[in-house]
């Protein structure tokens, strides 16, 4: 009976201490994960008073409004620069080229009047008008040339000057035949000069486009 009592106490001791079937070996208990932190990244905001929260929101709103205003002013300044450039450079250039084209059309009318004149007085009058229009053409071009910007516009302007020289050179045979009262010769010279006239008109139109 004493031996049985000691064995029972040994079993109870093993159950209480967690000893396994092998003597001296303690059973390992599973490790639990560490507890999660009770605070979050926004806990500082949650701990603020209502007045602080309102002040923070109002300050953020003011900052965003200032950023939007600054971006709008920057874009408006860019628009003003473009408008100023158009007013000081592009619009005067377009006006000068428009005047240049009108003088060119008037010169073609002068050539027709020279060919249709019935006497020397009519042809002389047409030549004086043509000479005046030629001077106006060159003066108008000089005003436009001072406004030409480098790059594509300069290339178009040089093409106009080359076409102008070709057109003025094509007028000499027409006027010479008309002075000699050679109607057929003047007509043939006019037909031959249509290529130069068309090239001239196209070059001016390219600048306007």
C-alpha positions in Angstrom: 0.0 0.0 0.0 2.9 2.4 0.7 4.5 1.5 -2.6 1.2 2.1 -4.4 0.9 5.5 -2.7 4.4 6.6 -3.7 3.7 5.6 -7.4 0.4 7.6 -7.4 2.2 10.7 -6.1 4.9 10.4 -8.7 2.2 10.3 -11.5 0.5 13.4 -10.1 3.8 15.2 -9.9 4.4 14.4 -13.5 1.0 15.7 -14.5 1.5 18.9 -12.6 5.0 19.6 -13.9 4.4 18.5 -17.4 7.0 15.8 -17.4 6.6 13.3 -20.3 7.0 9.6 -20.4 10.7 10.0 -20.3 11.9 11.0 -16.9 13.6 14.3 -16.7 12.3 15.7 -20.0 9.8 18.6 -19.7 7.1 18.9 -22.4 7.5 22.1 -24.5 4.5 24.4 -24.6 3.7 26.1 -27.9 4.8 29.7 -28.1 2.1 32.3 -28.7 2.8 35.3 -31.1 3.5 38.6 -29.5 0.5 40.8 -28.9 -0.3 43.4 -31.6 0.5 47.0 -30.8 -2.5 48.9 -29.5 -1.4 52.2 -31.3 -1.7 53.0 -35.1 0.0 55.5 -37.3 -3.0 57.8 -37.1 -3.4 57.6 -33.3 -1.8 61.0 -33.0 -4.6 62.5 -35.0 -7.3 60.6 -33.1 -5.8 62.0 -29.9 -6.0 65.6 -31.0 -8.7 67.9 -29.8 -11.5 69.0 -32.1 -10.1 72.5 -32.3 -6.7 71.2 -33.4 -8.3 69.0 -36.0 -10.2 71.9 -37.5 -7.1 74.1 -37.5 -5.1 71.4 -39.3 -7.9 70.8 -41.9 -8.2 74.6 -42.5 -4.4 74.9 -42.9 -4.3 72.1 -45.4 -7.1 73.7 -47.3 -5.2 77.0 -47.4 -2.1 75.3 -48.7 -4.0 73.6 -51.5 -5.7 76.8 -52.5 -2.3 78.6 -52.6 -0.8 75.9 -54.8 -3.8 76.0 -57.2 -3.6 79.8 -57.3 0.2 79.7 -58.0 -0.3 77.2 -60.9 -3.1 79.4 -62.4 -1.0 82.5 -62.2 1.9 80.7 -63.9 -0.3 79.5 -66.7 -1.9 83.0 -67.1 1.6 84.5 -67.4 2.4 82.1 -70.2 -0.9 83.1 -72.0 0.0 86.8 -71.6 3.5 86.1 -73.2 1.9 84.4 -76.2 -0.7 87.2 -76.6 2.0 89.8 -76.4 4.0 88.0 -79.0 1.1 87.7 -81.3 0.3 91.4 -80.9 3.8 92.7 -81.4 5.1 90.2 -84.0 2.6 87.9 -85.7 -0.3 90.4 -86.3 2.0 93.1 -87.8 3.7 90.5 -89.9 0.3 89.2 -91.3 -0.8 92.8 -92.0 2.4 93.5 -93.9 2.1 90.3 -96.0 -1.5 91.1 -96.7 -0.6 94.5 -98.0 2.2 93.0 -100.0 -0.2 90.6 -101.7 -2.7 93.4 -102.5 0.1 95.4 -104.2 1.1 92.3 -106.2 -2.5 91.9 -107.5 -2.6 95.6 -108.4 0.7 95.2 -110.4 -1.0 92.4 -112.4 -3.8 94.8 -113.2 -1.3 97.4 -114.3 0.3 94.9 -116.7 -3.1 94.2 -118.2 -3.9 97.9 -118.6 -0.5 98.4 -120.3 -1.4 95.7 -122.8 -4.9 97.0 -123.4 -3.8 100.7 -123.8 -4.7 102.2 -127.2 -1.9 104.7 -127.4 1.4 105.7 -126.0 -0.1 108.0 -123.4 -2.2 105.1 -121.9 0.8 102.8 -121.9 3.0 105.5 -120.2 0.3 106.0 -117.5 0.2 102.3 -116.9 4.0 102.1 -116.6 4.0 104.9 -114.1 1.4 103.2 -112.0 3.3 99.9 -112.3 6.5 101.6 -111.2 4.8 103.2 -108.2 3.3 99.8 -107.2 6.7 98.2 -107.6 8.3 100.7 -105.1 5.4 100.1 -102.7 5.9 96.4 -103.0 9.6 96.7 -102.0 8.9 99.1 -99.2 6.2 96.8 -97.8 8.5 93.9 -98.0 11.2 95.8 -96.1 8.8 96.5 -93.3 7.8 92.8 -93.1 11.4 91.6 -93.4 12.3 93.4 -90.1 9.7 91.3 -88.3 10.7 87.9 -89.7 11.7 85.4 -87.1 14.5 82.8 -87.7 13.7 79.3 -88.8 10.7 78.4 -90.9 9.4 81.9 -91.4 12.8 83.0 -92.7 12.9 80.2 -95.1 9.4 81.1 -96.4 10.5 84.8 -96.7 13.5 83.9 -98.7 11.3 81.9 -101.1 9.1 84.9 -101.5 12.0 87.2 -102.4 13.3 84.7 -105.0 9.8 84.4 -106.5 9.5 88.2 -106.6 12.7 88.6 -108.6 11.5 86.0 -111.0 8.2 87.7 -111.4 9.6 91.1 -112.0 12.0 89.7 -114.6 9.1 88.1 -116.4 7.4 91.5 -116.8 10.1 93.0 -119.0 9.3 90.9 -122.2 5.6 91.7 -121.7 6.1 95.5 -121.4 8.6 95.5 -124.3 6.2 93.8 -126.7 3.4 96.1 -125.5 5.4 99.2 -126.1 6.1 98.0 -129.6 2.3 97.5 -130.1 2.9 93.8 -130.6 -0.2 92.4 -129.1 0.5 88.8 -130.0 4.1 89.0 -128.7 2.8 90.6 -125.5 0.3 87.8 -125.1 2.9 85.1 -125.7 5.2 86.7 -123.1 2.3 86.9 -120.7 1.6 83.2 -121.1 5.2 82.4 -120.6 5.3 84.5 -117.4 2.3 82.8 -115.8 4.6 80.2 -114.2 6.6 82.9 -112.4 3.4 84.7 -111.4 1.9 81.6 -110.0 5.1 80.7 -108.1 5.1 84.2 -106.7 1.5 84.1 -105.5 1.9 80.6 -104.0 5.0 81.7 -102.1 3.1 84.7 -100.6 0.2 82.4 -99.7 2.6 80.0 -97.9 3.7 82.9 -95.6 0.1 83.8 -94.8 -0.8 80.2 -94.0 
